Amino acid sequence: MANTLCRPLLQTVTIHSATFRFARHYGRWMHRNPAKVILPFEPKDNIQLRKEKVIELDLNDFKKTTKKETSQKNNETLEEPLHTKINFKEVKDKKETAFKKRLFYLSQKKVFDDNNEIIYEKLKDNDSKISSLFVKLKSKKERLRSNQIMVEGWRMIVDGLEAKCNLQYILFSRKEDLNNIRPFMPKTGVQIYKIPYKEMELWSDVETCPGIVGVFEMPSPDKIKRFSKPLPLQFLCDNIRVPGNLGAILRAAVGVGCEKVLVSKGCVDVWDSKVMRSAAGAHFRLPIYPSIEWEEMPQHLPSDTSLFIADSNTDFAENKTEQVSKVGSEIPVLPYYGIDFSALNHITLIIGGETESISEMSYRLGVSNNGSRLHIPLHKGVDSLNTGMAAAVIAFEIRKQLTQAAAKAKLERQAMKT
């Protein structure tokens, strides 16, 4: 009788314990977005649930393997060939020989290793090699003493290598930039360093650092490689103090095919970083004679040259001194297109700065060589053009007349042969 009375009580206890156990383990298996939670004591009538895909598992995979089967598997693995033992001494010797070979290649300034990979040395921040090199290249006095110049960007480095200039150092931070100049690299003679980009940004003169710097030996005018025959034309730069203007003049001189460029003392440094950037590689394609004293200037002028001064001041400005006005007034003024340049043997064009303009020494040189002043007629309200633009306008007028005369002479020779 007592057993029959306790039976329903035990059933309720087991049901509640099951629900508690279910609630305790519910969070472990529950999906984050369940459709419905069915409790054991709820009625199961009118329950609509979506059907889920059930993965059927083969029970044979979960059967216990016998001892025979495990022994067979072990025998199969033993029959497979074992890996040879690693000889750590040989590996160590190979690493040491490769390291010694790399150090030897670096000491010999070799660019490529046996696998045709570029050899470079990786440096850390604030390395003394880099700081001393950049400090030396930033100073004009040290640049002239070491006979070295610095260019930024892989395109400028390629221009120097195409001109067969002597490359001494390469500093880079990304291998992509190094791969751009790979086809033009010499086999020996270059020291290559990889430095952090932040370190390169500190020394760069550009707002957005290109990530690669090349250090060349300063090219001498006698060793410049020309790609075509130059025109009988040379520029003489006077009182040009703005780096961008001098760079634009050098760029125009290369484009027109000048013979050489003479830079008088008092102009901005030819090898300044801003001049080299604005010149866009003209330093490697054009003979440039910097810092020439006016006493030595006649030695750089051919005996048969005709001297012209690009001068926008036809009536002379008020800020010029009486002496300059007196000397300059002795030189005739002509429009740049009013001269037959094709009838001349050689031409020297003097170009002055925008602020300082033509100096007295240039006017005196023009008087002693029976020179002329050239001006570019402009629309009313415009005083003058940029120095580089004015040089390009006059120089390309000279080029046009010379090429037309050469083409005409060639046609006449062909007509005489026929």
Secondary structure as GFF3:
##gff-version 3
##sequence-region A 1 418
A	DSSP	alpha_helix	2	24	.	.	.	ID=ss1
A	DSSP	alpha_helix	26	29	.	.	.	ID=ss2
A	DSSP	three_ten_helix	59	62	.	.	.	ID=ss3
A	DSSP	alpha_helix	67	79	.	.	.	ID=ss4
A	DSSP	alpha_helix	88	107	.	.	.	ID=ss5
A	DSSP	beta_strand	121	122	.	.	.	ID=ss6
A	DSSP	alpha_helix	128	138	.	.	.	ID=ss7
A	DSSP	alpha_helix	140	146	.	.	.	ID=ss8
A	DSSP	beta_strand	148	152	.	.	.	ID=ss9
A	DSSP	alpha_helix	154	162	.	.	.	ID=ss10
A	DSSP	beta_strand	167	172	.	.	.	ID=ss11
A	DSSP	alpha_helix	175	180	.	.	.	ID=ss12
A	DSSP	three_ten_helix	182	184	.	.	.	ID=ss13
A	DSSP	beta_strand	191	194	.	.	.	ID=ss14
A	DSSP	alpha_helix	197	203	.	.	.	ID=ss15
A	DSSP	beta_strand	212	217	.	.	.	ID=ss16
A	DSSP	three_ten_helix	221	223	.	.	.	ID=ss17
A	DSSP	beta_strand	233	238	.	.	.	ID=ss18
A	DSSP	alpha_helix	243	256	.	.	.	ID=ss19
A	DSSP	beta_strand	260	264	.	.	.	ID=ss20
A	DSSP	alpha_helix	273	279	.	.	.	ID=ss21
A	DSSP	three_ten_helix	282	284	.	.	.	ID=ss22
A	DSSP	beta_strand	288	292	.	.	.	ID=ss23
A	DSSP	three_ten_helix	297	300	.	.	.	ID=ss24
A	DSSP	beta_strand	305	310	.	.	.	ID=ss25
A	DSSP	alpha_helix	322	328	.	.	.	ID=ss26
A	DSSP	beta_strand	333	335	.	.	.	ID=ss27
A	DSSP	three_ten_helix	341	343	.	.	.	ID=ss28
A	DSSP	beta_strand	346	352	.	.	.	ID=ss29
A	DSSP	alpha_helix	360	368	.	.	.	ID=ss30
A	DSSP	beta_strand	372	375	.	.	.	ID=ss31
A	DSSP	alpha_helix	387	417	.	.	.	ID=ss32
###
